[in-house]
Amino acid sequence: MKLNIRAAIAATAILCLPALASAQSRSAYFSDGYLFGHQLNPSFANNRNYISIPGIGNINTGVMGTIGVKHILYNVDGRTTTLLNPAVSAAEVMNGLNNSNRLGIDARIGLLSVGFKGMGGYNTIAVNTRTDAHVKIPKSLFSLVKEGISNKTYDISDFGARADAYVEVALGHSRTLPFDKRWRVGATLKFLIGAGAIDAHLDKADLTLGQDAWHAITNARINASLKGLSFTNSFSDVTRRYYVDGAEFDSDDLGIGGFGAAIDLGATFRLNKDWCFSAALSDLGFINWSNNIEASTDGDREVITSDYLFSTNKDADNSFSNEWRRLRDGLTELYQLNDHGDLGSRTRMIGATLSLAAQYNLPVYRNVSFGLLSTTRFMGDFTWSEARLSANYSYGVIDLGVNGVYGTYGLGFGWIANVNAPGFNLYLGMDHTIGRLAKQGIPLSSNASLSFGINIPF
């Protein structure tokens, strides 16, 4: 099965548009009856034991980004068209974009989870699938597509993509400190089984496209770790060498791509009946991938069109046909990647998350509390952060919460509804609620998520 690299990149972007979710519902951070609080902060414990219903006990999926359908599709005279339509001005397209535009998926699906009291505290065992996929698109790329060739320099080196898929087996324990009951601490040890990972970077892409001359420099590389994956190559009659034109996947070689480990650390400090503070550092770990398929430009590729001198003498070395062939060769070579094959194993961090929170219970009505949660995900070029202000209500088996969020992905609204009755638990929520829709029913923004689970507490 062959995969064209350009088609794969386009498919990834399309998939990201309708579908980044929080790895766990952050809207539920301050919900007392939420059974999976230990995945947000390992010091959190439940009042009861529980077992999840396999496959549907803890589902978190969705999309987050700074670019959406509204940046691609426009309304002109009552008709839907793309940004390439001449009736849509370049200024209108550019004003709606950031210098660096992001899309990504960060989903966690719980296969099985158990929580129980014992050993002086609260214990958890969980098996989850994790998927992280992120793409970063510079504003200058949209400018190049919209404006075409003009007397302007475009720096599109901020383009990049990253994806991981793995399974985690997590063992957690939390307890109150015996010498100070105001403190509760917890830790979760995770064993990671890698399925696949990919990194794509445009380290340099400077294009000066003038009416009389072009100057272009590129430097790009792709690293992929997936059993059964290899690059395919074609021979270029222009550059007279082989280059990567796609990839193929042999399902017979499919297997475990790597192993790793991570740890979650958390602490909670209850100052008094009104105030509670907490902090957590999650997913501090790595995966060692057993293979590393690489393709790159092998450093800078440069073409300056003014270096080419055309002669009207068809027998000269720099005749029009010869010189044009040399220029075409140079331009083609800018984007051709060399296949380096499998370079062996590589180790990469999975991306740690820092959470800091404060919660205040109303003294006059204990069923209501307010919380402030700060979250930062450390992923190198794809690092993001947010602040979430929550209002929460708890009465009997019902927990409700609403929150406003502001961060890397802009403003948003989240909510959580949780029913935690004896023998039955159901929760439903969104960290980012779907906003306005296009006529076709497609969200105009790329911020939307869904958290859902059915479990059995006992």
C-alpha positions in Angstrom: 0.0 0.0 0.0 1.6 3.3 -1.1 1.0 6.6 0.5 1.9 9.9 -1.4 3.6 12.2 1.1 1.8 15.3 -0.1 -1.5 13.5 0.0 -0.8 12.4 3.5 0.0 15.9 4.7 -3.2 17.2 3.1 -5.2 14.3 4.7 -3.8 15.1 8.1 -4.8 18.8 7.8 -8.3 17.8 6.7 -8.7 15.3 9.6 -7.6 17.9 12.1 -10.2 20.4 10.9 -13.3 18.5 12.0 -11.8 16.4 14.8 -7.4 18.3 19.8 -9.0 17.1 22.8 -7.7 17.4 26.3 -6.0 14.1 27.3 -8.5 14.3 30.2 -11.5 16.5 30.8 -10.0 19.6 32.5 -13.6 21.0 33.0 -14.0 18.2 35.6 -10.9 19.2 37.6 -13.0 20.6 40.5 -15.9 18.1 40.3 -16.0 16.0 43.6 -17.7 13.0 42.0 -15.6 12.8 38.9 -14.0 9.3 39.1 -11.0 10.1 36.8 -9.6 13.1 38.7 -6.5 11.0 39.5 -5.6 11.2 35.8 -5.5 15.0 36.1 -3.8 15.0 39.5 -2.6 11.7 41.0 -3.1 13.0 44.5 -6.9 13.0 43.9 -8.8 10.1 45.4 -12.5 8.9 45.2 -14.8 8.2 48.1 -15.6 4.9 46.6 -14.1 2.1 44.6 -15.0 1.8 40.9 -14.5 -0.2 37.7 -15.0 1.3 34.2 -17.0 -0.3 31.5 -14.3 -1.4 29.0 -14.1 0.9 26.0 -16.7 3.4 27.1 -15.6 4.3 30.7 -13.4 7.2 29.8 -13.5 8.7 26.3 -11.9 12.1 25.5 -11.7 13.3 21.9 -12.0 16.4 19.8 -10.1 19.3 18.2 -8.3 22.4 19.2 -6.5 25.0 17.1 -6.0 28.6 16.0 -7.2 28.0 12.5 -10.5 26.6 11.3 -12.9 26.4 8.4 -13.7 30.1 8.7 -10.1 30.8 7.6 -10.4 28.7 4.5 -14.0 29.2 3.3 -15.5 32.7 2.7 -18.9 34.0 1.8 -19.0 36.1 -1.4 -22.3 37.4 -2.7 -24.1 34.7 -0.7 -22.0 31.9 -2.1 -19.4 29.8 -0.3 -15.9 30.0 -1.8 -12.3 29.5 -0.8 -9.6 31.9 0.1 -8.1 31.6 -3.4 -11.1 33.4 -4.9 -9.9 36.8 -6.3 -13.0 38.4 -4.7 -11.6 37.6 -1.3 -8.8 40.1 -0.6 -5.4 39.1 0.7 -5.8 41.6 3.6 -9.1 39.8 4.6 -7.3 36.4 4.6 -4.2 37.6 6.4 -6.1 39.6 9.1 -7.7 36.4 10.4 -4.5 34.5 10.8 -1.8 34.3 13.5 1.9 34.3 12.6 1.9 30.6 13.6 -1.3 28.7 13.1 -1.9 25.3 14.9 -4.1 22.3 14.7 -3.8 19.1 16.6 -5.3 16.0 18.2 -4.5 14.9 21.8 -7.0 12.0 22.6 -7.2 9.5 25.4 -9.5 6.4 25.2 -9.7 4.3 28.4 -9.8 0.6 27.7 -10.1 -0.4 31.3 -9.7 1.4 34.7 -10.1 0.3 38.3 -9.9 2.4 41.5 -10.0 1.0 45.0 -9.0 1.8 48.6 -6.2 -0.1 50.3 -2.6 0.0 51.4 -3.2 3.1 53.4 -4.6 5.2 50.5 -6.3 5.0 47.2 -5.0 2.9 44.3 -5.7 3.0 40.5 -4.9 0.7 37.6 -5.6 1.9 34.0 -5.0 0.9 30.4 -5.4 3.7 27.9 -4.7 4.4 24.3 -3.1 7.8 23.6 -2.9 9.8 20.4 -1.1 13.1 19.8 -1.0 14.8 16.4 0.0 18.4 15.9 0.7 20.5 12.8 2.0 24.1 12.7 1.4 26.3 9.6 3.1 29.7 9.3 1.0 32.7 8.1 3.5 33.3 5.4 2.5 30.1 3.7 -1.0 31.4 3.3 0.4 34.7 2.0 2.4 32.8 -0.6 -0.6 30.8 -1.7 -2.9 33.8 -1.9 -0.5 36.4 -3.4 1.5 34.2 -5.7 4.7 35.4 -7.2 5.4 39.0 -6.1 8.3 41.2 -5.1 8.3 39.8 -1.6 10.3 37.5 0.7 8.5 34.5 2.3 9.8 32.7 5.4 7.8 29.5 5.8 10.3 27.7 8.0 7.8 27.6 10.9 6.0 24.7 9.3 6.1 21.4 11.2 4.2 18.3 12.2 4.4 15.8 15.1 2.4 12.7 15.9 2.5 9.9 18.5 0.4 6.8 19.2 0.9 4.5 22.1 -0.7 2.5 24.9 -0.1 3.3 28.6 -0.5 0.9 31.5 -0.8 3.1 34.6 -0.4 2.2 38.3 -1.3 4.9 40.8 -1.4 5.5 44.6 -2.3 8.5 46.7 -2.4 9.0 50.5 -2.7 11.7 53.2 0.5 12.5 54.9 0.5 11.1 58.4 2.3 14.0 60.0 0.1 16.7 58.4 -3.4 15.8 57.3 -3.7 18.9 55.3 -1.5 17.4 52.6 -2.3 14.6 50.2 0.3 13.3 47.7 0.1 10.9 44.9 2.1 9.3 42.0 1.3 7.2 39.0 3.9 5.1 37.2 3.2 4.4 33.6 4.6 1.8 31.2 4.4 2.9 27.6 4.0 0.7 24.5 4.6 2.6 21.3 2.7 2.1 18.1 4.2 4.9 15.9 5.6 8.4 15.8 6.5 10.9 13.1 8.2 14.3 13.0 8.4 16.6 10.0 10.3 19.9 10.1 10.9 22.6 7.6 14.0 24.0 9.3 14.6 26.6 6.6 12.5 27.8 3.8 13.3 31.3 2.6 11.8 32.3 -0.7 12.4 35.7 -2.4 10.2 35.7 -5.4 10.7 38.8 -7.6 9.6 39.6 -11.1 13.2 39.4 -12.4 14.9 36.9 -10.1 14.1 34.2 -7.5 16.2 33.3 -4.5 15.2 30.1 -2.6 16.8 28.2 0.3 15.2 25.1 1.8 16.3 22.6 4.5 13.8 19.9 5.5 13.7 16.5 7.2 11.2 13.7 8.1 11.7 11.1 10.9 9.2 8.3 11.2 9.1 5.4 13.6 6.5 2.8 12.6 7.0 -0.9 12.1 6.5 -1.9 8.4 6.9 1.6 7.1 9.5 2.6 4.5 9.9 5.4 2.0 9.4 4.8 -1.7 11.8 6.4 -4.3 11.6 7.6 -7.9 14.4 8.5 -10.3 14.3 12.1 -11.5 15.3 12.7 -15.1 15.8 16.3 -14.2 18.2 16.0 -11.3 19.5 12.5 -12.4 19.1 11.0 -8.9 16.7 9.1 -6.7 14.4 11.0 -4.3 11.6 10.2 -1.8 8.2 10.3 -3.5 6.0 8.6 -0.9 5.9 5.7 1.6 4.6 2.2 1.7 3.4 0.1 4.6 3.8 -3.6 5.0 1.1 -4.8 7.4 3.0 -8.2 7.8 5.7 -6.3 9.7 3.3 -4.4 12.0 4.3 -4.7 15.6 5.3 -2.8 18.7 7.3 0.3 17.8 9.0 1.0 21.1 8.8 1.0 24.9 9.0 3.7 27.4 8.0 4.9 30.9 6.5 8.0 32.5 5.5 9.3 35.9 2.7 11.6 37.2 3.3 13.5 40.4 0.7 15.4 42.4 0.0 17.2 45.7 -3.0 18.7 47.3 -2.9 21.2 50.3 -6.1 22.0 52.1 -5.5 25.3 53.9 -8.8 25.3 55.7 -12.5 24.5 55.0 -12.7 27.2 52.3 -9.4 27.0 50.4 -7.6 24.1 48.6 -4.5 24.3 46.4 -3.1 21.6 44.2 -0.3 21.0 41.6 0.5 18.1 39.3 3.2 17.2 36.8 2.0 14.6 34.4 3.4 12.5 31.6 7.0 13.2 32.6 8.6 10.4 30.5 9.8 9.1 27.1 9.5 6.3 24.5 12.5 4.6 22.9 11.5 3.9 19.4 13.2 0.9 17.9 13.5 2.3 14.3 14.0 5.7 12.8 13.3 6.1 9.1 14.7 9.4 7.9 14.6 11.5 4.8 16.1 15.0 4.4 17.5 17.5 2.0 21.0 16.9 3.6 21.5 20.5 4.6 20.6 23.7 2.7 19.4 23.6 -0.9 19.8 27.0 -2.6 18.8 28.3 -6.0 19.4 31.9 -7.3 17.8 32.4 -10.7 20.0 35.5 -11.5 23.0 33.1 -11.6 21.7 31.7 -14.8 22.6 33.6 -18.0 20.6 32.7 -21.1 22.2 32.9 -24.6 20.3 33.2 -27.9 23.1 31.0 -29.4 21.6 27.5 -29.4 25.0 25.9 -29.7 26.4 27.7 -26.6 26.8 26.0 -23.3 24.4 28.5 -21.8 21.8 28.3 -24.6 18.3 28.9 -23.6 17.4 25.2 -23.6 20.5 24.2 -21.6 20.2 27.0 -19.1 16.5 26.4 -18.6 17.2 22.8 -17.9 19.8 23.7 -15.3 17.4 26.2 -13.6 14.6 23.6 -13.6 17.0 21.1 -12.1 17.8 23.5 -9.3 14.2 24.4 -8.5 13.2 20.7 -8.5 16.0 19.8 -6.1 14.7 22.3 -3.5 12.0 19.9 -2.4 13.5 16.5 -3.1 14.4 14.5 0.0 17.1 11.8 0.1 16.2 8.5 1.7 18.5 7.7 4.6 16.7 4.4 5.4 16.5 3.1 9.0 19.0 4.9 11.2 18.3 2.7 14.3 16.5 3.6 17.5 15.7 7.1 18.8 14.3 8.4 22.1 11.8 11.2 22.5 9.9 12.8 25.4 6.1 12.4 25.1 5.3 15.9 26.4 4.8 16.7 30.1 1.8 18.7 31.5 2.0 21.1 34.5 -1.2 21.9 36.3 -1.6 24.5 39.1 -5.0 25.1 40.7 -6.8 26.9 43.5 -10.3 26.2 44.7 -12.6 28.2 47.0 -15.7 26.8 48.7 -18.5 29.3 49.6 -18.7 29.4 53.4 -22.4 30.2 53.3 -23.2 27.4 50.8 -20.8 24.5 50.7 -22.4 23.0 47.6 -20.9 25.8 45.4 -17.2 26.3 44.7 -15.0 28.3 42.4 -11.7 27.2 40.9 -8.8 28.5 38.8 -6.8 26.0 36.8 -3.6 26.8 34.9 -2.4 24.1 32.4 0.8 24.0 30.3 1.7 21.2 28.0 5.5 21.1 27.2 6.0 19.9 23.6 8.8 22.0 22.2 7.6 23.9 19.2 4.0 22.7 20.0 3.9 23.8 23.6 0.5 25.3 24.7 -1.0 26.8 27.8 -4.4 27.9 29.1 -6.1 29.3 32.2 -9.6 28.0 33.1 -12.0 29.7 35.6 -14.7 27.4 36.9 -18.0 27.6 38.9 -19.0 24.2 40.3 -22.2 22.9 42.0 -22.6 19.6 43.9 -25.7 18.2 45.4 -26.2 14.6 46.3 -25.1 12.4 43.3 -25.1 15.3 40.9 -22.0 17.4 40.0 -22.3 20.3 37.5 -19.6 22.8 36.4 -19.1 25.6 33.9 -15.9 27.4 33.0 -14.4 30.0 30.8 -11.0 29.4 29.2 -8.3 31.6 27.6 -4.9 30.5 26.3 -2.9 29.6 23.2 -6.1 28.5 21.4 -8.0 31.6 22.3 -11.3 32.0 24.3 -13.7 29.2 25.0 -16.4 27.8 27.1 -16.5 24.4 28.9 -18.9 22.4 31.0 -19.3 19.1 32.8 -22.2 17.1 34.1 -21.6 14.1 36.3 -24.0 11.6 37.9 -22.3 9.4 40.5 -25.0 7.3 42.1 -24.5 4.0 43.9 -23.6 1.4 41.2 -23.8 3.8 38.3 -21.7 6.7 37.0 -22.2 8.8 33.9 -20.4 11.9 32.9 -20.6 14.1 29.8 -18.7 17.3 29.1 -16.8 19.6 26.8 -13.6 21.6 27.4 -14.4 23.6 24.3 -18.0 23.9 23.3 -18.8 23.9 19.6 -19.5 27.4 18.3 -21.0 28.7 15.1 -21.6 26.3 12.2 -21.3 26.8 8.5 -24.3 26.1 6.3 -23.0 22.6 5.8 -23.0 22.0 9.5 -19.2 22.2 9.9 -17.8 24.1 12.9 -16.3 27.4 11.8 -13.8 27.2 14.6 -11.4 24.3 15.2 -12.1 24.3 19.0 -14.4 21.5 20.1 -14.1 18.5 22.4 -16.2 15.7 24.0 -15.7 13.8 27.2 -17.9 10.8 28.0 -17.9 7.8 30.3 -20.1 5.1 31.9 -18.7 3.4 35.0 -19.6 1.3 38.0 -18.8 2.7 41.4 -19.1 0.4 44.5 
